[in-house]
Amino acid sequence: MAAYEYAALDARGRSTRGLIEGDTPRQVRQMLRERGLTPLSVQEVAEAKARARGRFSLRRGGGLSTTELALFTRQLATLSRSGLPLDEALTAVAQQSESRRVQRVTLGVRARVVEGNSLASAMGEFPAAFPTLFRATVEAGESAGKLDQVLERLADHAERSQALRGKILLATLYPTILTFVAIGVVIALMTYVVPKVVGVFASIGQKLPPLTLALIAISDFLRHDGIYLLAALAAALFLFFRALRNEAFRYRVHRQWLRLPLIGRLVRGANTGRFTRTLGILFGSGVPILDALRIGAQVVNNLPMRSAIEEAAKRVREGASLSRSLSESRLFPPITMHLIASGETSGKLDEMLDRAAQNQERELETLIAALMGVFEPALILTMGGVVLFIVLAILLPIFDLNQLVK
């Protein structure tokens, strides 16, 4: 039995869509007619693996968001721990969800589980919805007979990731809005307010101070040539992001990011936390260390760090320790390397990896909070300096004019 998505007309001619389970499209159409609906289209919920094009695509819709994936995993983990059969648990998750996207994916997974496939294999049909980390961990949990425990760990991981993203978003939202408002105010002042004010001085033929002349020059440039500056910036950004498609260029850019004083620390901390968290979940779930390193490297966005992990995996395959193999690149924080070495020595590598991930996440939150705490007053001071420049440039000719009148 498979899951199908249908579009049909009811007795009043109104269009309706939904999900239904059946053995064949013909049976589904018959079931719809028995409900008093006229079927227009019936499509099996499936995700076509477009390997030839090098990408994945859903027949209808895309993958799951971070929030949807976290909620799906938590609900499935809770139902599995309560002893509910997997197919019934998936049915309950689909019925409880209000998102049609979640319902479509969940019923598609359930249909393949009912056909006799494992949960990991069923999730493999929806790679855009379930990352490699989820599929590999679920497969290890099924093999070890600890699927409920593995799902609990994945649910914790998804919720922590969602919470961290929420904190970062909230921390950067206000400064971002403030930046755009400040830029908009300055542009409005320079293109609309300043020309009208300085036009008065030009009409009297008064000799203007250098500060006012500079303001007029900037204002004229923004009004007459600002569009060209904007086009040049847009073209530069377009060419830069297009060049990032080249892996060699992207590698050099990522390497330069790591060398920047503050940005490098943020990039290194974020990627290290994501890698250690993933590695801890996989290794703790019974995935072999080499497979865990291969999957963990995929969640690292920075190419030099990803290459360092791949080189470390080769050394681990040859018999070297994980901590020593990762330390040779000198791209990972020393405290993380010490925690991994301690875990290897004590035989509690998964616990030490989780602790290293927690440490990096806390450090990342603290660093972002401190950065935003410095950025906000710096932006306000910069905005105040720009406004002061405009006000002085306007007031100086007025002071000179008053002195001439006296």
C-alpha positions as CSV (number, residue, x, y, z in Angstrom):
1,M,0.0,0.0,0.0
2,A,1.3,3.4,-1.0
3,A,0.4,7.0,-0.3
4,Y,-1.1,9.1,-3.0
5,E,-1.8,12.8,-3.3
6,Y,-5.0,13.6,-5.2
7,A,-6.8,16.6,-6.6
8,A,-10.6,16.2,-7.1
9,L,-13.9,18.0,-7.4
10,D,-16.7,17.6,-4.9
11,A,-20.4,17.5,-5.6
12,R,-20.6,21.3,-5.7
13,G,-17.7,21.5,-8.2
14,R,-15.2,22.9,-5.6
15,S,-11.6,21.8,-5.9
16,T,-10.1,19.7,-3.0
17,R,-6.8,18.2,-2.4
18,G,-5.6,15.6,0.1
19,L,-3.7,12.4,0.8
20,I,-5.0,8.9,0.7
21,E,-3.5,5.4,0.9
22,G,-4.1,2.7,-1.6
23,D,-2.6,-0.1,-3.6
24,T,-2.8,1.4,-7.1
25,P,-3.9,4.7,-8.6
26,R,-6.9,3.0,-10.1
27,Q,-8.0,1.8,-6.6
28,V,-7.5,5.3,-5.2
29,R,-9.7,6.8,-7.9
30,Q,-12.4,4.3,-7.1
31,M,-12.1,5.2,-3.4
32,L,-12.5,8.9,-4.3
33,R,-15.6,8.2,-6.4
34,E,-17.1,6.3,-3.4
35,R,-16.6,9.4,-1.3
36,G,-18.5,11.5,-3.9
37,L,-15.4,13.1,-5.4
38,T,-14.4,13.3,-9.1
39,P,-10.7,12.6,-9.3
40,L,-8.7,15.0,-11.4
41,S,-5.2,13.8,-10.7
42,V,-3.6,11.0,-8.5
43,Q,0.1,11.0,-7.9
44,E,2.1,8.6,-5.7
45,V,4.0,10.4,-3.0
46,A,7.6,9.7,-3.9
47,E,10.8,11.6,-4.4
48,A,12.6,11.0,-7.7
49,K,16.4,10.8,-7.3
50,A,17.6,12.9,-10.2
51,R,21.1,11.5,-10.2
52,A,21.6,12.3,-13.8
53,R,21.2,16.0,-13.1
54,G,23.1,15.8,-9.9
55,R,20.3,16.9,-7.6
56,F,17.2,15.7,-5.8
57,S,13.7,16.7,-6.5
58,L,10.3,16.0,-5.1
59,R,7.4,15.4,-7.5
60,R,5.4,17.9,-5.4
61,G,7.0,20.0,-2.7
62,G,10.4,20.0,-1.1
63,G,12.1,18.9,2.1
64,L,11.3,19.6,5.7
65,S,12.3,22.7,7.5
66,T,14.3,22.5,10.7
67,T,11.2,23.0,12.8
68,E,9.2,20.4,11.0
69,L,12.1,17.9,11.2
70,A,12.6,18.5,14.9
71,L,8.8,18.0,15.6
72,F,8.6,15.0,13.4
73,T,11.5,13.3,15.1
74,R,10.3,14.1,18.6
75,Q,6.8,12.7,17.9
76,L,8.1,9.6,16.3
77,A,10.6,9.0,19.1
78,T,7.9,9.4,21.7
79,L,5.5,7.1,20.0
80,S,8.2,4.5,19.3
81,R,9.3,4.5,23.0
82,S,5.7,3.9,24.1
83,G,5.8,0.6,22.1
84,L,3.6,1.6,19.2
85,P,4.3,-0.2,16.0
86,L,6.3,1.8,13.5
87,D,3.6,2.0,10.8
88,E,1.0,3.1,13.4
89,A,3.4,5.7,14.8
90,L,4.0,7.1,11.4
91,T,0.3,7.3,10.8
92,A,-0.3,9.1,14.0
93,V,2.5,11.6,13.2
94,A,0.9,12.3,9.8
95,Q,-2.6,12.7,11.3
96,Q,-1.3,15.1,14.0
97,S,0.7,17.3,11.7
98,E,-1.0,20.3,10.1
99,S,1.6,20.7,7.4
100,R,0.7,19.0,4.1
101,R,4.4,18.7,3.4
102,V,5.0,16.7,6.6
103,Q,1.9,14.6,5.9
104,R,3.1,13.8,2.3
105,V,6.6,12.8,3.4
106,T,5.4,10.8,6.5
107,L,2.8,8.8,4.6
108,G,5.4,8.2,1.8
109,V,7.8,6.8,4.4
110,R,5.0,4.7,6.0
111,A,4.0,3.2,2.6
112,R,7.5,1.9,2.1
113,V,7.7,0.6,5.7
114,V,4.5,-1.3,5.2
115,E,6.0,-2.8,2.0
116,G,8.7,-4.3,4.2
117,N,11.5,-1.7,3.9
118,S,13.4,-0.5,6.9
119,L,12.8,3.0,8.2
120,A,16.3,4.1,7.1
121,S,15.7,2.7,3.6
122,A,12.3,4.4,3.5
123,M,13.8,7.7,4.6
124,G,16.4,7.2,1.8
125,E,13.6,7.8,-0.7
126,F,13.3,11.3,0.6
127,P,16.9,12.6,0.9
128,A,15.8,16.3,0.7
129,A,13.7,15.7,3.8
130,F,16.0,13.5,5.8
131,P,19.8,14.4,5.9
132,T,22.4,11.7,5.6
133,L,23.0,12.0,9.4
134,F,19.4,11.0,10.1
135,R,19.4,8.1,7.7
136,A,22.8,6.7,8.9
137,T,21.8,7.0,12.6
138,V,18.4,5.4,12.1
139,E,20.1,2.5,10.2
140,A,22.5,2.0,13.0
141,G,19.7,2.1,15.6
142,E,17.6,-0.4,13.7
143,S,20.6,-2.8,13.4
144,A,21.3,-2.6,17.1
145,G,17.6,-2.8,18.1
146,K,17.7,0.6,19.7
147,L,15.6,2.6,17.3
148,D,13.7,4.5,20.1
149,Q,16.9,5.6,21.8
150,V,18.4,6.7,18.6
151,L,15.3,8.7,17.7
152,E,15.5,10.4,21.1
153,R,19.1,11.5,20.4
154,L,18.1,12.7,16.9
155,A,15.2,14.6,18.4
156,D,17.4,16.2,21.0
157,H,19.9,17.1,18.2
158,A,17.2,18.7,16.0
159,E,15.8,20.7,18.9
160,R,19.2,22.0,19.9
161,S,20.0,23.0,16.4
162,Q,16.6,24.7,16.1
163,A,17.1,26.6,19.4
164,L,20.7,27.7,18.4
165,R,19.5,29.0,15.1
166,G,16.6,30.8,16.8
167,K,19.1,32.5,19.3
168,I,21.4,33.5,16.4
169,L,18.5,34.9,14.4
170,L,17.1,36.9,17.4
171,A,20.6,38.2,18.2
172,T,21.2,39.5,14.6
173,L,17.6,40.6,13.7
174,Y,17.7,44.0,15.5
175,P,21.1,45.0,14.3
176,T,20.2,44.0,10.7
177,I,17.0,46.1,10.8
178,L,18.9,49.0,12.4
179,T,21.5,48.9,9.7
180,F,19.0,49.0,6.8
181,V,17.0,51.8,8.5
182,A,20.2,53.8,9.1
183,I,21.3,53.4,5.4
184,G,17.8,54.4,4.3
185,V,17.7,57.5,6.4
186,V,21.1,58.6,5.3
187,I,20.2,58.1,1.6
188,A,16.9,60.0,2.1
189,L,18.8,62.9,3.7
190,M,21.4,63.1,1.1
191,T,19.1,62.8,-2.0
192,Y,16.0,64.7,-0.9
193,V,16.7,66.9,2.2
194,V,20.2,68.2,1.6
195,P,19.6,69.4,-2.1
196,K,16.6,71.5,-1.0
197,V,18.5,73.1,1.9
198,V,21.8,73.9,0.0
199,G,19.8,75.2,-2.9
200,V,19.0,78.2,-0.8
201,F,22.7,79.0,-0.3
202,A,23.4,78.6,-4.0
203,S,20.6,81.1,-4.8
204,I,22.3,83.8,-2.7
205,G,25.7,83.3,-4.2
206,Q,27.4,82.9,-0.8
207,K,30.8,81.4,-0.6
208,L,30.3,78.0,1.1
209,P,32.6,76.3,3.7
210,P,34.6,73.2,2.5
211,L,32.4,70.9,4.7
212,T,29.3,72.1,2.9
213,L,30.9,71.8,-0.5
214,A,31.9,68.2,0.4
215,L,28.3,67.5,1.4
216,I,27.0,68.9,-1.8
217,A,29.4,66.8,-3.8
218,I,28.4,63.6,-2.1
219,S,24.7,64.5,-2.5
220,D,25.1,65.2,-6.2
221,F,27.0,62.0,-6.7
222,L,24.3,59.9,-5.0
223,R,21.5,61.6,-7.0
224,H,23.1,61.5,-10.4
225,D,25.5,58.5,-10.2
226,G,24.1,56.5,-7.2
227,I,22.3,54.1,-9.6
228,Y,25.6,53.3,-11.2
229,L,27.3,52.6,-7.9
230,L,24.4,50.3,-6.9
231,A,24.7,48.5,-10.3
232,A,28.4,48.1,-9.8
233,L,27.9,46.6,-6.3
234,A,25.2,44.3,-7.6
235,A,27.5,43.2,-10.4
236,A,30.4,42.6,-8.1
237,L,28.2,40.5,-5.7
238,F,26.9,38.5,-8.7
239,L,30.4,37.8,-10.0
240,F,31.6,36.9,-6.6
241,F,28.8,34.4,-5.9
242,R,29.2,33.0,-9.4
243,A,32.9,32.5,-8.8
244,L,32.1,30.6,-5.6
245,R,30.7,27.8,-7.7
246,N,34.3,27.0,-8.6
247,E,35.6,24.8,-5.8
248,A,39.2,26.0,-6.0
249,F,38.1,29.6,-5.6
250,R,35.7,28.7,-2.9
251,Y,38.4,26.9,-1.1
252,R,40.7,30.0,-1.1
253,V,37.8,32.2,0.1
254,H,37.0,29.8,3.0
255,R,40.7,29.6,3.9
256,Q,40.8,33.4,4.1
257,W,37.7,33.4,6.3
258,L,39.6,31.3,8.8
259,R,42.4,33.8,8.9
260,L,40.2,36.7,9.8
261,P,40.4,37.7,13.5
262,L,36.8,37.5,14.5
263,I,35.1,35.9,11.4
264,G,37.6,33.0,11.5
265,R,36.7,32.2,15.1
266,L,33.0,32.2,14.4
267,V,33.4,30.0,11.3
268,R,35.8,27.6,13.1
269,G,33.5,27.4,16.2
270,A,30.3,26.8,14.2
271,N,31.7,24.1,12.0
272,T,33.5,22.4,14.9
273,G,30.3,22.3,17.0
274,R,28.3,20.9,14.1
275,F,30.9,18.3,13.3
276,T,31.5,17.1,16.9
277,R,27.7,16.9,17.5
278,T,27.2,14.8,14.4
279,L,30.1,12.6,15.1
280,G,29.0,12.1,18.7
281,I,25.5,11.0,17.6
282,L,26.7,8.7,14.9
283,F,29.5,7.1,17.0
284,G,27.2,6.8,20.0
285,S,24.6,5.1,17.9
286,G,27.0,2.4,16.8
287,V,28.1,3.8,13.4
288,P,31.7,2.8,12.7
289,I,34.2,5.7,13.2
290,L,35.3,5.8,9.6
291,D,31.7,6.0,8.4
292,A,30.9,8.6,11.1
293,L,33.8,10.7,9.9
294,R,32.7,10.5,6.3
295,I,29.2,11.6,7.2
296,G,30.4,14.2,9.7
297,A,32.6,15.8,7.0
298,Q,29.4,16.5,5.0
299,V,27.9,18.8,7.6
300,V,31.1,21.0,7.6
301,N,30.6,23.9,5.3
302,N,34.1,25.2,5.4
303,L,36.2,23.5,2.7
304,P,39.6,23.5,4.4
305,M,38.1,22.1,7.6
306,R,36.2,19.4,5.5
307,S,39.5,18.5,3.8
308,A,41.2,18.3,7.2
309,I,38.5,15.8,8.4
310,E,38.9,13.7,5.2
311,E,42.7,13.6,5.7
312,A,42.1,12.7,9.4
313,A,39.9,9.8,8.3
314,K,42.7,8.4,6.2
315,R,45.1,8.6,9.1
316,V,42.5,6.9,11.4
317,R,42.2,4.1,8.8
318,E,45.9,3.6,9.0
319,G,45.8,3.3,12.8
320,A,46.3,6.8,14.1
321,S,44.2,8.3,16.9
322,L,41.3,10.6,16.0
323,S,42.6,13.5,18.2
324,R,46.1,13.4,16.8
325,S,44.8,13.1,13.2
326,L,42.6,16.2,13.6
327,S,45.2,18.2,15.5
328,E,47.7,18.0,12.6
329,S,45.6,20.5,10.6
330,R,45.5,23.0,13.4
331,L,42.1,24.2,12.3
332,F,40.1,22.9,15.2
333,P,40.0,24.5,18.7
334,P,42.6,23.0,21.1
335,I,40.0,22.4,23.9
336,T,38.0,20.2,21.4
337,M,41.1,18.2,20.6
338,H,41.8,17.7,24.4
339,L,38.3,16.5,25.0
340,I,38.5,14.0,22.1
341,A,41.8,12.7,23.3
342,S,40.3,12.3,26.8
343,G,37.4,10.4,25.3
344,E,39.6,8.1,23.4
345,T,41.7,7.4,26.6
346,S,38.7,6.8,28.8
347,G,36.6,4.9,26.3
348,K,33.8,7.5,26.4
349,L,34.4,9.2,23.1
350,D,30.7,9.8,22.4
351,E,30.3,11.6,25.7
352,M,33.4,13.8,25.1
353,L,32.2,14.6,21.6
354,D,28.9,15.8,23.0
355,R,30.6,17.8,25.6
356,A,32.9,19.4,23.0
357,A,29.8,20.3,20.9
358,Q,28.1,21.9,23.9
359,N,31.3,23.9,24.7
360,Q,31.5,25.1,21.1
361,E,27.8,26.0,21.0
362,R,28.0,28.0,24.2
363,E,31.1,29.8,23.0
364,L,29.5,30.6,19.7
365,E,26.4,32.1,21.5
366,T,28.6,34.1,23.8
367,L,30.7,35.4,20.9
368,I,27.7,36.4,18.8
369,A,26.1,38.1,21.8
370,A,29.3,40.0,22.5
371,L,29.7,40.9,18.8
372,M,26.2,42.3,18.6
373,G,26.7,44.1,21.8
374,V,29.6,46.0,20.3
375,F,28.1,46.4,16.9
376,E,24.9,48.1,18.0
377,P,26.6,51.1,19.8
378,A,29.2,51.3,17.0
379,L,26.4,51.6,14.5
380,I,24.6,54.2,16.5
381,L,27.8,56.2,16.9
382,T,28.5,56.0,13.2
383,M,25.0,57.1,12.4
384,G,25.4,59.9,14.9
385,G,28.6,61.0,13.2
386,V,27.0,61.0,9.8
387,V,24.1,63.1,11.0
388,L,26.5,65.4,12.8
389,F,28.4,65.9,9.5
390,I,25.2,66.8,7.7
391,V,23.9,69.1,10.4
392,L,27.3,71.0,10.6
393,A,27.5,71.3,6.8
394,I,24.1,72.9,6.8
395,L,24.5,75.1,9.8
396,L,28.0,76.6,9.0
397,P,26.7,78.6,6.0
398,I,23.8,79.8,8.2
399,F,26.3,81.0,10.9
400,D,28.4,82.8,8.2
401,L,25.2,84.4,6.8
402,N,24.2,85.7,10.2
403,Q,27.7,87.3,10.7
404,L,27.4,89.1,7.3
405,V,24.0,90.5,8.2
406,K,25.4,91.8,11.5
